Amino acid sequence: MANEQVLIVEDEKIIALDLQRRLERFGYTICETCSEAVDAIEKAKLYNPDIILMDIMLNGPMDGIEAAKVIKQGLRIPVVFLTAYVDDRTLERAKTAEPYGYILKPFKERELYTAIDIALYKFQSEQHIKKQERLFSAILHSVNDGLIAVDNDLTVLFINPVASHMSGWTEEESRGKPIQHILSMIDSKTLNPILPTMLPEGESSNKFRDVILKGRLGQSYILDGAITKIHQAGNEVEGYVIAFRDVTELRKLSATVDYQTSHDKLTGLGNREDFALKLQTILDELARYGGSHTLLQLDVDRFKIVNDTCGTMAGDELLRQVATYIQTLTQRNDVAARLGGDEFAVVLKDCVLENALQVAQRLQEAVQNHKFIWQNNLFPITLSIGLVPLSGEDTDIHIVMAAADDACYIAKEEGGNRIRVFQRNEEKYILRRGQMEWVSKINQALEMNRFRLWYQLIEPIRPLPGIHPKLEILIRMEGDDGSIISPGAFIPSAERYGLISAIDRWVFESTIKTWVQLKAQNHNLVDRLFSINISGATLLDETFIDFALNVTTQYGASPGNFCLEITETAAIQNLSYAIRFIEKLKSHGFTFSLDDFGSGFSSFNYLKNLPVDYLKIDGSIVQNIDESLINFTMVESINSMGHVIGLKTIAEFARTPSVIERLHRIGVDYAQGYAIAEPKPFPSVQ
């Protein structure tokens, strides 16, 4: 039973009392009864009842209809008229007050109860709907997306502030106008006008992307958005919502990032990565459709002289000027890039070799005739250029770029300022082609796990505290016939063609795995410190640090059991990287050895800055110290300097007992070589 408050407005007291009695029996609470309109308005303000039963004819100057209008406007309380008047004029006036019911006297109790119940339900439903509308309106007005609602005729029903701002049309101006007047959109690719249209049957939405909106006030935006149908309860379409987002700044930022990631910052040409992607696409198209293109690789002769003499600013300016000539003397659809350093590359599209040679000659002449002057210094500049004709048979980008690199290298090797066309059968190229064949074999060995770990023992020369036995990890490749291939055959190609880092990672992980397996078998080799060689390329690879730590964690091996060997040359050429690399891994327990030390006394200037633990004396000095006093003295000096700095020393290439005896006399800590032990494969581990 209801418990709502009811205000009764009735000018006849008997009827008012009867109404009160009946309603109280229904469970309603009567807050007040009154007979005048003014009094009814005041009582409504005072009690704020849930519903008002209002007689139309009241005492005083104002009737119930006028009172209902005032109450509706100020208080939003539902009013049900209760009257004996049914003439058309009264009914029309009553409609203007928007009552929630109209009961004719005399009435039955059930009619009264039903009318009030329906009126309350209708009012509460409307309030709920209005609350939802206010919520949705607040959401629609606060979102960052533009929203426009239209009917089936594409006439605007609603536009939120974002859409209003971008289109230049206010909500009042746009309401009732065709959507085509409000949204002036253009396809960003074709620049053709786009008209928002009704969606075809069966499609509930249609997305659009990179559409240009031309605002009423001249502004323009790039939009992403969608047109979505609005369905009625019976699934009939009653309109559409157009939602869109301003992606102008996002597209500008994306374009900037795309440009920066694909272009060389110094010259504005494409970079190596972008060039490789485009070259691969060109090769794919050649294989599919045929054609004739030519690949050029250009190297600036004497660039190092300019860079070293006048500094990097001069070198940068020279590269910019060379890039300008490349852009000027090639066609718009050609693909040009700076590969790095002083190396450039160009794909001359739809250009046979004869014409490509003419382009190369024009480039050479233009650069040669150009006077590069920097701070009153004149430098003659020339180009070495390698050419590779491209056909549908050329599908491997690495082979193609290596061929261009070979041709350019030979042009430079022959004195520079030359143009060389790659010739597969020429002796110089055959030698280099052999290196390229190793690239394929290396990739195959990595893929098929055909590398093998070997090791060579490193023994203390004299038993001293802190001097523990070691071993160096070596690598071999297993050939197709099962033969063992030494690293001297394939490591140079791996270093030249960027595969050495992959080999380093294979060796590192395989070493950790082998050590763990040997430890599980209680093998005595695990009592030794395992030394693993690291290339200069890996030294520059910051991701290797996380890789090394993840591998040792994965296999449960302590980094303290492993020493990483880096060459003196790699360390000095990349000193800051080497120091950072060593310090990060040393902080986790790895030790470090500086390999091949002693190629020059300039090394001593850098040695004190490298936080290594071991100093490995270059074998070319060690191997004949029993015959050469100079070499003996050099080893003695290096050993002494190493000990002063606090490093333990290791001598490579200790091939005879006589050499071991000299090393013992000098005081070197360790020896490695055939006089100690020959390299051998690890014992079989499971």
C-alpha positions as CSV (number, residue, x, y, z in Angstrom):
1,M,0.0,0.0,0.0
2,A,1.3,3.5,-0.9
3,N,2.6,6.0,1.7
4,E,3.0,9.0,-0.5
5,Q,2.0,12.5,0.7
6,V,-1.0,14.1,-1.0
7,L,-2.1,17.7,-1.0
8,I,-5.8,18.2,-1.6
9,V,-7.0,21.4,-3.2
10,E,-10.8,21.5,-3.2
11,D,-13.2,24.4,-2.6
12,E,-16.0,22.3,-1.2
13,K,-15.1,21.1,2.3
14,I,-17.4,18.1,2.3
15,I,-15.7,16.8,-0.9
16,A,-12.3,17.6,0.6
17,L,-13.1,15.6,3.8
18,D,-14.4,12.7,1.7
19,L,-11.3,12.7,-0.4
20,Q,-9.1,12.7,2.6
21,R,-11.0,9.8,4.2
22,R,-10.8,7.7,1.0
23,L,-7.1,8.4,0.4
24,E,-6.1,7.6,3.9
25,R,-7.9,4.3,3.6
26,F,-5.8,3.7,0.5
27,G,-2.7,4.3,2.6
28,Y,-1.8,7.9,1.5
29,T,-0.8,10.6,3.9
30,I,-2.8,13.9,3.6
31,C,-0.4,16.7,4.4
32,E,-3.0,19.5,4.0
33,T,-6.3,20.5,2.4
34,C,-6.9,24.0,1.0
35,S,-9.5,25.8,-1.1
36,E,-7.7,28.6,-2.8
37,A,-5.0,28.6,-5.5
38,V,-2.6,30.9,-3.7
39,D,-2.9,28.9,-0.5
40,A,-2.3,25.7,-2.6
41,I,0.9,27.1,-4.0
42,E,2.2,28.0,-0.5
43,K,1.3,24.6,0.9
44,A,3.0,22.9,-2.0
45,K,6.2,24.9,-1.3
46,L,5.9,24.1,2.4
47,Y,5.2,20.3,2.2
48,N,6.6,19.4,-1.2
49,P,4.0,16.6,-1.5
50,D,4.4,13.6,-3.8
51,I,1.2,14.5,-5.7
52,I,-1.5,17.2,-5.7
53,L,-5.3,16.6,-6.3
54,M,-6.4,19.9,-7.8
55,D,-10.0,21.1,-8.4
56,I,-10.2,23.4,-11.3
57,M,-12.8,25.8,-9.9
58,L,-11.4,27.3,-6.6
59,N,-12.1,30.2,-4.3
60,G,-10.3,33.4,-5.1
61,P,-9.0,35.1,-8.3
62,M,-6.8,32.1,-9.6
63,D,-8.2,28.8,-10.7
64,G,-6.7,25.4,-10.4
65,I,-5.2,25.4,-13.9
66,E,-3.2,28.5,-13.2
67,A,-2.1,27.2,-9.9
68,A,-1.0,23.9,-11.5
69,K,1.1,25.9,-14.0
70,V,2.9,27.8,-11.2
71,I,3.5,24.6,-9.3
72,K,4.8,22.7,-12.3
73,Q,7.2,25.5,-13.3
74,G,8.7,26.1,-9.8
75,L,8.3,22.8,-7.9
76,R,7.8,20.0,-10.5
77,I,5.1,18.3,-8.4
78,P,2.6,16.1,-10.4
79,V,-0.9,17.4,-10.5
80,V,-4.1,15.4,-11.1
81,F,-7.2,17.5,-11.9
82,L,-10.4,16.6,-10.1
83,T,-13.4,18.5,-11.6
84,A,-16.9,18.3,-12.9
85,Y,-16.1,20.5,-15.9
86,V,-15.8,18.8,-19.2
87,D,-16.3,21.6,-21.8
88,D,-13.8,21.8,-24.6
89,R,-12.4,25.2,-23.5
90,T,-11.7,23.9,-20.0
91,L,-10.1,20.8,-21.4
92,E,-7.9,22.8,-23.7
93,R,-6.8,25.1,-20.9
94,A,-6.1,22.1,-18.6
95,K,-3.8,20.6,-21.3
96,T,-1.5,23.7,-21.0
97,A,-0.8,22.7,-17.4
98,E,0.3,19.2,-18.5
99,P,-1.5,17.4,-15.7
100,Y,-0.8,13.8,-14.9
101,G,-4.5,12.9,-14.7
102,Y,-8.0,14.2,-15.2
103,I,-10.8,12.8,-13.0
104,L,-14.4,13.7,-13.6
105,K,-16.8,14.1,-10.7
106,P,-18.5,12.0,-9.6
107,F,-16.0,9.2,-9.5
108,K,-15.6,5.8,-8.0
109,E,-12.9,5.0,-5.4
110,R,-11.2,2.6,-7.8
111,E,-11.0,5.3,-10.4
112,L,-9.4,7.7,-7.9
113,Y,-6.8,5.2,-6.7
114,T,-6.0,4.1,-10.2
115,A,-5.6,7.7,-11.5
116,I,-3.3,8.6,-8.6
117,D,-1.3,5.4,-8.9
118,I,-0.8,5.9,-12.6
119,A,0.1,9.6,-12.2
120,L,2.7,8.7,-9.6
121,Y,4.2,6.0,-11.7
122,K,4.3,8.2,-14.8
123,F,5.9,11.1,-12.8
124,Q,8.6,8.8,-11.3
125,S,9.3,7.3,-14.7
126,E,9.7,10.7,-16.3
127,Q,12.0,11.8,-13.5
128,H,14.1,8.7,-14.0
129,I,14.2,9.4,-17.7
130,K,15.1,13.1,-17.1
131,K,17.8,12.0,-14.7
132,Q,19.3,9.7,-17.3
133,E,19.0,12.4,-19.9
134,R,20.9,14.8,-17.7
135,L,23.5,12.2,-17.1
136,F,23.9,11.4,-20.8
137,S,23.8,15.0,-21.6
138,A,26.6,15.7,-19.2
139,I,28.6,12.8,-20.6
140,L,28.0,13.9,-24.2
141,H,29.0,17.5,-23.4
142,S,32.1,16.4,-21.5
143,V,33.7,13.8,-23.8
144,N,36.6,14.8,-26.0
145,D,35.1,13.3,-29.1
146,G,32.8,15.2,-31.4
147,L,29.2,13.8,-31.4
148,I,26.4,14.6,-33.8
149,A,23.0,12.9,-33.8
150,V,20.8,13.1,-37.0
151,D,17.4,11.6,-38.0
152,N,16.7,9.4,-41.0
153,D,16.7,12.5,-43.2
154,L,20.2,13.3,-41.9
155,T,18.9,16.4,-40.2
156,V,20.8,17.4,-37.1
157,L,19.1,16.7,-33.8
158,F,22.0,17.2,-31.4
159,I,25.6,18.4,-31.6
160,N,28.0,18.4,-28.6
161,P,30.4,21.2,-27.8
162,V,33.5,19.5,-29.3
163,A,31.7,19.0,-32.6
164,S,30.3,22.5,-32.4
165,H,33.8,23.9,-31.9
166,M,35.4,22.0,-34.8
167,S,32.6,22.6,-37.2
168,G,32.1,26.2,-36.3
169,W,28.3,25.8,-35.8
170,T,26.6,26.3,-32.5
171,E,24.1,23.8,-31.2
172,E,21.2,26.3,-31.9
173,E,22.4,27.1,-35.4
174,S,23.0,23.5,-36.4
175,R,19.8,21.9,-35.0
176,G,17.4,21.2,-37.8
177,K,19.9,21.7,-40.6
178,P,21.1,19.0,-43.0
179,I,24.3,17.3,-41.8
180,Q,26.1,18.2,-45.1
181,H,25.8,21.9,-44.1
182,I,27.5,21.2,-40.8
183,L,30.2,18.7,-41.7
184,S,32.4,19.6,-44.7
185,M,34.7,16.6,-45.0
186,I,37.3,15.7,-47.5
187,D,39.2,12.5,-48.2
188,S,42.8,13.1,-47.2
189,K,44.1,10.9,-50.0
190,T,41.9,11.8,-53.0
191,L,40.9,15.3,-51.7
192,N,37.3,14.4,-52.9
193,P,34.4,15.7,-50.7
194,I,32.8,13.1,-48.5
195,L,29.1,13.3,-47.6
196,P,27.9,11.6,-44.5
197,T,25.2,9.2,-45.9
198,M,22.8,6.7,-44.6
199,L,24.3,3.2,-44.0
200,P,23.3,0.4,-46.4
201,E,21.0,-2.3,-45.2
202,G,22.7,-4.8,-42.9
203,E,25.5,-2.4,-41.8
204,S,25.2,-1.0,-38.3
205,S,28.2,1.2,-38.4
206,N,30.9,2.5,-40.8
207,K,34.3,3.7,-39.7
208,F,36.3,6.4,-41.4
209,R,39.9,7.4,-41.0
210,D,42.1,10.4,-41.8
211,V,39.2,12.5,-43.1
212,I,39.8,16.3,-43.3
213,L,37.1,18.5,-41.7
214,K,37.0,22.0,-43.0
215,G,35.5,24.2,-40.3
216,R,33.0,27.0,-40.9
217,L,35.6,29.5,-39.7
218,G,38.4,28.2,-42.0
219,Q,40.0,25.9,-39.5
220,S,40.8,22.3,-40.5
221,Y,41.2,19.0,-38.6
222,I,42.1,15.4,-39.4
223,L,39.5,13.1,-38.0
224,D,39.0,9.4,-37.2
225,G,35.4,8.3,-36.5
226,A,32.4,6.3,-37.2
227,I,28.7,6.6,-38.3
228,T,26.4,4.3,-36.3
229,K,22.7,3.5,-36.6
230,I,20.3,4.3,-33.8
231,H,17.7,1.5,-33.5
232,Q,14.2,1.7,-32.0
233,A,12.9,-1.1,-29.8
234,G,11.5,-2.8,-32.9
235,N,14.9,-2.6,-34.6
236,E,13.8,0.1,-36.9
237,V,16.4,2.8,-37.7
238,E,15.4,6.2,-36.3
239,G,18.6,8.0,-36.9
240,Y,22.4,8.0,-36.8
241,V,25.2,9.1,-34.5
242,I,28.4,10.5,-36.1
243,A,31.3,10.3,-33.6
244,F,34.7,11.6,-34.5
245,R,38.0,12.5,-32.8
246,D,40.6,15.1,-33.7
247,V,43.8,13.2,-34.5
248,T,45.6,16.2,-36.2
249,E,48.4,16.4,-33.6
250,L,48.6,12.7,-33.4
251,R,49.1,12.4,-37.1
252,K,51.6,15.2,-37.1
253,L,53.5,13.5,-34.3
254,S,53.2,10.1,-36.1
255,A,54.5,11.6,-39.3
256,T,57.4,13.2,-37.5
257,V,58.3,10.0,-35.7
258,D,58.0,8.0,-39.0
259,Y,60.2,10.5,-40.7
260,Q,62.8,10.5,-37.9
261,T,62.9,6.7,-37.8
262,S,63.2,6.3,-41.5
263,H,65.5,9.3,-42.4
264,D,69.1,10.2,-41.6
265,K,69.0,13.3,-39.4
266,L,72.2,14.8,-40.8
267,T,71.4,14.6,-44.6
268,G,67.6,14.2,-44.8
269,L,68.1,11.1,-46.9
270,G,66.7,7.7,-45.9
271,N,68.6,5.7,-43.4
272,R,69.9,2.2,-43.6
273,E,66.8,0.5,-42.1
274,D,64.5,2.4,-44.4
275,F,66.7,1.7,-47.4
276,A,66.8,-2.0,-46.7
277,L,63.0,-2.2,-46.5
278,K,62.5,-0.3,-49.8
279,L,65.2,-2.4,-51.5
280,Q,63.6,-5.6,-50.4
281,T,60.3,-4.4,-51.8
282,I,62.0,-3.5,-55.1
283,L,63.6,-7.0,-55.3
284,D,60.2,-8.6,-54.6
285,E,58.6,-6.6,-57.4
286,L,61.5,-7.5,-59.8
287,A,61.0,-11.2,-59.1
288,R,57.2,-10.8,-59.7
289,Y,57.0,-8.3,-62.6
290,G,60.5,-8.1,-64.0
291,G,62.4,-4.9,-64.9
292,S,65.8,-3.4,-64.7
293,H,67.2,-1.3,-61.8
294,T,70.7,-0.6,-60.7
295,L,72.1,-0.4,-57.1
296,L,74.8,2.1,-56.4
297,Q,77.0,2.3,-53.3
298,L,79.0,5.5,-52.9
299,D,81.9,6.1,-50.5
300,V,83.4,9.6,-50.0
301,D,87.2,9.4,-50.5
302,R,89.3,11.3,-48.0
303,F,86.4,11.9,-45.7
304,K,88.5,10.8,-42.7
305,I,91.1,13.4,-43.6
306,V,88.5,16.2,-43.5
307,N,86.9,14.8,-40.3
308,D,90.2,14.3,-38.5
309,T,91.7,17.6,-39.7
310,C,88.8,20.0,-39.2
311,G,86.5,18.1,-36.9
312,T,83.1,16.5,-37.1
313,M,81.3,19.8,-38.0
314,A,83.3,19.9,-41.2
315,G,82.7,16.2,-41.9
316,D,79.0,16.7,-41.3
317,E,78.9,19.6,-43.8
318,L,80.8,17.6,-46.4
319,L,78.2,14.7,-46.0
320,R,75.3,17.2,-46.4
321,Q,76.8,18.6,-49.6
322,V,77.4,15.1,-51.1
323,A,73.8,14.2,-50.2
324,T,72.6,17.3,-52.0
325,Y,74.4,16.2,-55.2
326,I,72.8,12.7,-54.9
327,Q,69.4,14.3,-54.6
328,T,70.0,16.7,-57.5
329,L,71.4,14.2,-59.9
330,T,69.0,11.3,-59.3
331,Q,65.3,11.0,-60.3
332,R,62.4,11.6,-57.9
333,N,61.4,7.9,-57.8
334,D,64.9,6.7,-57.1
335,V,65.7,5.5,-53.6
336,A,68.6,7.3,-51.9
337,A,70.0,6.8,-48.4
338,R,72.9,7.4,-46.2
339,L,74.0,4.0,-44.9
340,G,76.2,5.3,-42.2
341,G,79.5,7.1,-41.9
342,D,80.5,8.3,-45.4
343,E,78.6,5.6,-47.2
344,F,75.6,6.3,-49.4
345,A,73.4,4.1,-51.6
346,V,71.0,4.7,-54.4
347,V,68.6,2.4,-56.3
348,L,68.2,3.9,-59.8
349,K,64.8,2.6,-60.8
350,D,64.0,1.5,-64.4
351,C,67.7,2.2,-65.2
352,V,69.8,-0.2,-67.1
353,L,73.5,-0.5,-66.4
354,E,74.7,1.7,-69.3
355,N,72.5,4.6,-68.1
356,A,73.4,3.9,-64.5
357,L,77.1,4.3,-65.4
358,Q,76.4,7.7,-66.8
359,V,74.6,8.8,-63.6
360,A,77.6,7.5,-61.6
361,Q,80.0,9.5,-63.8
362,R,77.9,12.6,-63.4
363,L,77.9,12.2,-59.6
364,Q,81.7,11.7,-59.6
365,E,82.3,14.7,-61.8
366,A,80.0,16.9,-59.8
367,V,81.7,16.0,-56.5
368,Q,85.2,16.2,-58.0
369,N,84.6,19.6,-59.5
370,H,83.1,20.8,-56.2
371,K,85.6,22.8,-54.0
372,F,85.1,21.9,-50.4
373,I,86.5,24.7,-48.3
374,W,86.5,24.8,-44.5
375,Q,88.2,27.6,-42.6
376,N,90.3,28.5,-45.6
377,N,91.4,24.9,-46.1
378,L,90.7,23.4,-49.5
379,F,90.0,19.7,-49.8
380,P,89.8,17.7,-53.0
381,I,86.8,15.4,-52.7
382,T,86.1,12.3,-54.9
383,L,83.7,9.3,-54.8
384,S,84.3,5.6,-55.1
385,I,81.2,4.0,-56.5
386,G,80.2,0.4,-56.8
387,L,77.3,-0.7,-59.1
388,V,75.2,-3.8,-59.1
389,P,72.6,-4.4,-61.9
390,L,69.4,-5.8,-60.3
391,S,67.2,-8.4,-61.9
392,G,64.4,-10.8,-60.9
393,E,67.0,-13.4,-59.9
394,D,68.3,-11.1,-57.1
395,T,66.1,-12.0,-54.1
396,D,68.5,-11.9,-51.2
397,I,69.0,-8.4,-50.0
398,H,72.1,-9.3,-48.0
399,I,73.8,-10.7,-51.0
400,V,72.8,-7.7,-53.2
401,M,74.1,-5.1,-50.7
402,A,77.2,-7.1,-50.0
403,A,77.9,-7.1,-53.8
404,A,77.5,-3.3,-53.9
405,D,79.7,-3.0,-50.9
406,D,82.4,-5.3,-52.5
407,A,82.3,-3.3,-55.7
408,C,82.6,0.0,-53.8
409,Y,85.4,-1.4,-51.6
410,I,87.4,-2.6,-54.6
411,A,86.9,0.8,-56.3
412,K,88.3,2.5,-53.1
413,E,91.1,-0.2,-52.8
414,E,92.3,0.6,-56.3
415,G,92.9,4.2,-55.3
416,G,89.5,5.8,-55.1
417,N,87.7,8.1,-57.6
418,R,86.7,5.0,-59.5
419,I,83.5,3.2,-60.6
420,R,83.4,-0.5,-60.4
421,V,80.7,-2.8,-61.6
422,F,80.2,-6.0,-59.7
423,Q,81.5,-8.9,-61.7
424,R,80.7,-12.3,-60.3
425,N,83.6,-14.2,-62.0
426,E,86.4,-11.6,-61.4
427,E,89.1,-12.9,-59.1
428,K,88.6,-10.1,-56.5
429,Y,84.9,-10.8,-56.3
430,I,85.4,-14.6,-56.1
431,L,87.5,-14.0,-53.0
432,R,84.8,-11.9,-51.4
433,R,82.0,-14.2,-52.6
434,G,83.7,-17.0,-50.6
435,Q,83.1,-14.8,-47.5
436,M,79.5,-14.4,-48.5
437,E,79.1,-18.1,-48.8
438,W,80.2,-18.3,-45.2
439,V,77.3,-16.0,-44.3
440,S,74.8,-18.6,-45.5
441,K,76.7,-21.4,-43.7
442,I,76.8,-19.4,-40.5
443,N,73.0,-18.7,-40.6
444,Q,72.5,-22.4,-41.3
445,A,74.7,-23.4,-38.4
446,L,72.8,-21.1,-36.1
447,E,69.5,-22.4,-37.3
448,M,70.4,-26.1,-37.2
449,N,72.6,-25.9,-34.1
450,R,75.8,-27.0,-35.9
451,F,78.2,-25.0,-33.8
452,R,80.2,-26.9,-31.3
453,L,81.9,-25.8,-28.0
454,W,85.6,-26.6,-27.5
455,Y,87.9,-25.5,-24.8
456,Q,91.6,-25.0,-24.0
457,L,93.0,-25.2,-20.4
458,I,94.7,-22.2,-18.8
459,E,97.0,-23.2,-16.0
460,P,98.7,-21.2,-13.3
461,I,102.5,-21.1,-13.9
462,R,103.2,-21.0,-10.2
463,P,100.9,-21.9,-7.3
464,L,100.0,-18.7,-5.5
465,P,97.0,-17.7,-3.4
466,G,94.1,-16.5,-5.6
467,I,95.5,-18.1,-8.7
468,H,93.0,-20.8,-9.8
469,P,92.9,-22.8,-13.0
470,K,90.8,-21.5,-15.9
471,L,89.7,-22.5,-19.4
472,E,88.9,-20.6,-22.5
473,I,85.7,-21.4,-24.5
474,L,86.4,-22.0,-28.2
475,I,83.9,-22.5,-31.1
476,R,84.0,-24.8,-34.0
477,M,81.5,-25.4,-36.8
478,E,80.4,-28.8,-38.0
479,G,80.5,-29.1,-41.7
480,D,77.9,-30.9,-43.9
481,D,80.2,-34.0,-43.9
482,G,80.7,-34.0,-40.2
483,S,84.1,-32.3,-40.4
484,I,85.2,-29.7,-37.8
485,I,85.8,-26.2,-39.2
486,S,88.0,-23.9,-37.2
487,P,86.8,-20.3,-36.4
488,G,89.4,-18.7,-38.6
489,A,87.4,-19.8,-41.6
490,F,84.1,-18.2,-40.7
491,I,84.6,-15.6,-38.0
492,P,85.9,-12.9,-40.4
493,S,82.7,-13.2,-42.5
494,A,80.6,-13.2,-39.3
495,E,82.3,-9.9,-38.2
496,R,82.0,-8.2,-41.6
497,Y,78.4,-9.1,-42.2
498,G,76.9,-8.5,-38.8
499,L,76.5,-12.1,-37.6
500,I,79.1,-12.1,-34.9
501,S,76.6,-10.9,-32.2
502,A,74.4,-13.9,-32.9
503,I,77.4,-16.2,-32.5
504,D,78.3,-14.5,-29.3
505,R,74.9,-15.2,-27.9
506,W,74.9,-18.8,-29.0
507,V,78.3,-19.3,-27.4
508,F,77.3,-17.6,-24.1
509,E,74.1,-19.5,-23.6
510,S,75.6,-22.9,-24.7
511,T,78.5,-22.3,-22.3
512,I,76.2,-21.6,-19.3
513,K,74.1,-24.7,-20.3
514,T,77.2,-26.9,-20.6
515,W,78.6,-25.7,-17.2
516,V,75.3,-26.5,-15.5
517,Q,75.3,-30.0,-17.0
518,L,78.9,-30.6,-16.0
519,K,78.1,-29.5,-12.5
520,A,75.2,-31.9,-12.3
521,Q,77.8,-34.7,-13.2
522,N,80.3,-33.4,-10.6
523,H,82.8,-33.0,-13.4
524,N,86.1,-31.5,-12.4
525,L,86.0,-28.9,-15.2
526,V,83.5,-26.8,-13.2
527,D,86.3,-26.1,-10.7
528,R,87.8,-23.8,-13.4
529,L,86.8,-20.3,-14.3
530,F,85.1,-20.4,-17.8
531,S,86.3,-17.6,-20.1
532,I,84.0,-16.6,-22.9
533,N,85.0,-14.3,-25.8
534,I,82.9,-11.2,-26.5
535,S,83.2,-9.4,-29.9
536,G,83.3,-5.6,-30.3
537,A,79.8,-5.7,-31.8
538,T,78.4,-7.3,-28.7
539,L,80.3,-4.8,-26.6
540,L,78.2,-2.1,-28.2
541,D,75.0,-4.0,-27.8
542,E,73.4,-2.9,-24.5
543,T,70.7,-5.6,-24.7
544,F,73.4,-8.2,-24.2
545,I,73.6,-7.3,-20.6
546,D,70.0,-8.2,-19.9
547,F,70.5,-11.3,-22.1
548,A,73.5,-12.5,-20.1
549,L,71.8,-12.0,-16.7
550,N,68.6,-13.6,-17.9
551,V,70.5,-16.7,-19.2
552,T,72.4,-17.2,-16.0
553,T,69.2,-16.8,-13.9
554,Q,67.3,-19.2,-16.2
555,Y,69.9,-22.0,-15.9
556,G,70.7,-21.3,-12.2
557,A,74.4,-20.5,-12.8
558,S,76.3,-18.0,-10.7
559,P,78.0,-15.2,-12.8
560,G,81.1,-15.6,-10.6
561,N,82.0,-18.8,-12.5
562,F,82.5,-16.9,-15.8
563,C,85.0,-14.5,-17.2
564,L,84.2,-12.4,-20.3
565,E,87.1,-11.7,-22.7
566,I,87.2,-8.6,-24.8
567,T,90.0,-7.6,-27.2
568,E,92.2,-4.7,-26.5
569,T,91.3,-3.2,-29.9
570,A,87.5,-3.4,-29.3
571,A,87.9,-1.9,-25.8
572,I,90.0,1.0,-26.9
573,Q,87.9,1.8,-30.0
574,N,84.8,1.9,-27.8
575,L,86.2,2.9,-24.5
576,S,83.2,4.5,-22.9
577,Y,80.9,1.7,-24.0
578,A,83.5,-0.9,-22.8
579,I,83.7,0.7,-19.3
580,R,79.9,0.9,-18.9
581,F,79.5,-2.7,-20.2
582,I,82.2,-4.1,-17.9
583,E,81.0,-2.2,-14.8
584,K,77.3,-3.3,-15.2
585,L,78.2,-7.0,-15.6
586,K,80.9,-6.9,-12.9
587,S,78.3,-5.6,-10.4
588,H,76.5,-8.9,-10.9
589,G,79.6,-11.1,-10.4
590,F,81.2,-11.6,-13.8
591,T,84.9,-11.1,-14.1
592,F,86.7,-9.7,-17.2
593,S,89.8,-10.3,-19.2
594,L,91.5,-7.9,-21.7
595,D,92.5,-10.1,-24.6
596,D,95.4,-9.7,-27.2
597,F,97.1,-7.0,-25.1
598,G,100.4,-5.6,-26.3
599,S,99.9,-4.4,-29.9
600,G,101.2,-1.0,-28.9
601,F,102.4,0.9,-25.8
602,S,99.6,3.4,-26.3
603,S,97.6,0.6,-24.7
604,F,99.0,1.6,-21.3
605,N,97.1,4.9,-21.4
606,Y,93.8,3.1,-21.5
607,L,94.6,0.1,-19.3
608,K,94.2,2.0,-16.0
609,N,90.7,3.1,-17.0
610,L,89.3,-0.4,-17.8
611,P,88.0,-2.2,-14.8
612,V,89.2,-5.7,-15.9
613,D,90.5,-8.5,-13.8
614,Y,92.9,-10.3,-16.1
615,L,95.4,-9.1,-18.7
616,K,96.0,-11.5,-21.6
617,I,99.3,-10.8,-23.3
618,D,99.1,-11.1,-27.1
619,G,100.4,-14.4,-28.4
620,S,102.4,-12.9,-31.2
621,I,104.7,-11.4,-28.6
622,V,104.7,-14.4,-26.3
623,Q,105.4,-17.3,-28.7
624,N,109.1,-16.6,-29.3
625,I,110.3,-14.9,-26.0
626,D,112.8,-17.7,-25.7
627,E,114.4,-16.4,-28.9
628,S,113.8,-12.6,-29.0
629,L,115.1,-10.4,-26.2
630,I,112.8,-7.6,-27.4
631,N,109.7,-9.8,-27.0
632,F,111.0,-11.0,-23.7
633,T,111.4,-7.4,-22.5
634,M,107.9,-6.4,-23.8
635,V,106.2,-9.3,-22.0
636,E,108.2,-8.5,-18.9
637,S,107.0,-4.8,-19.1
638,I,103.4,-5.7,-19.7
639,N,103.4,-8.2,-16.9
640,S,105.0,-5.7,-14.5
641,M,102.5,-3.0,-15.4
642,G,99.6,-5.4,-15.1
643,H,100.6,-6.4,-11.6
644,V,101.1,-2.8,-10.6
645,I,97.5,-2.0,-11.6
646,G,96.4,-5.1,-9.7
647,L,95.6,-7.5,-12.6
648,K,96.5,-11.1,-13.0
649,T,98.4,-11.9,-16.3
650,I,97.9,-14.6,-18.8
651,A,100.3,-15.5,-21.6
652,E,98.8,-16.9,-24.9
653,F,100.6,-19.1,-27.4
654,A,102.8,-20.8,-24.8
655,R,103.8,-23.6,-27.2
656,T,107.1,-25.0,-25.7
657,P,108.5,-25.8,-22.3
658,S,111.2,-23.2,-23.1
659,V,108.5,-20.4,-23.4
660,I,106.9,-21.7,-20.1
661,E,110.3,-21.4,-18.4
662,R,110.7,-17.8,-19.5
663,L,107.2,-16.9,-18.4
664,H,107.9,-18.4,-15.0
665,R,111.1,-16.3,-14.8
666,I,109.2,-13.1,-15.7
667,G,106.4,-13.9,-13.1
668,V,103.4,-14.2,-15.4
669,D,100.5,-15.8,-13.5
670,Y,98.9,-18.1,-16.2
671,A,99.9,-19.8,-19.4
672,Q,97.8,-21.0,-22.3
673,G,99.0,-22.9,-25.3
674,Y,100.0,-26.2,-26.7
675,A,102.7,-26.6,-24.1
676,I,99.8,-26.7,-21.5
677,A,97.0,-28.4,-23.5
678,E,95.6,-28.5,-27.0
679,P,92.0,-27.4,-27.7
680,K,89.5,-30.2,-27.4
681,P,85.7,-30.7,-27.4
682,F,83.8,-30.9,-24.2
683,P,82.9,-34.3,-22.9
684,S,79.5,-35.5,-23.9
685,V,76.9,-34.1,-21.5
686,Q,73.2,-34.8,-21.2
